[in-house]
Every structure is written in C-alpha cells, then in structure tokens.
C-alpha cells in the first residue's frame, strides 16, 4: 500500500519538475537573449525536449493519481473488487483525456487522504 508521505514526496518532485519545465518554456520564448541565441532548429530542439519532459511528468502524475485513487477507495472501505476496478478504469479514462489536470488531481487526492487521517486521530483540547 502506498504510504502517504511517499506519495506526497513524489507529488512534490513532479510539481517541481513541472514548474521547471514551464519556466524553461517561457524563458526560451520571452527572454531576448534566448530569442537572439536560438535559431529555429535549436528552438525546435529545445521545444521537443521540453515537450518530452512534460509528457514524462504527466505520465508519472497519471500513475501516482491512480495509486492515490486506489488508496482513497481503500480508505473509504470499498471492498468490492468489481466496483474498485470499474471506478479506477473510469478514472483512468478521464485522466487520459485531461493530462494537464493530473497534478491537480494528485494534490486533491493527497489532501483528501491527509484530512481523512486527521479526522481519525483523537481530538486534543486546545491549550491556549
């Protein structure tokens, strides 16, 4: 079973990589030094590398989202394998059509799992 801390670390790494790629994409298009330095073949090569890196991040986010979805169903005590399978297939189909939403989906599922753990802990009285 996926540990929440491990999932959070994987999510943070993917989010940071996604931000780095976005930063590189905007720099090569917006900053004058790169406009002057890169000719069309170099710009095309950089674009291709960044697209591939972004595809890899989104594919990893898809895998993580599916693991988190499975963990969420387990957390909710869904024990019918047929229901779990159907739900995960439907969810995976949606992820397939929305690659740009995958990281946000991971964040939402992580938040849900974290908050579910929080409500299961014994309440503590405030000491202020």
Secondary structure, DSSP 8 states (H G I E B T S, - for coil): ---HHHHHHHHHHHHHHHHHHHHHHHHHHH-HHHHHH--HHHHHHHHHHHHHHHHHHHHHHHHHHHHHHHHHHHHTT---HHHHHHHHHHHHHHHHH-GGGHHHHHHHHHHHHHHHHHHHS-------
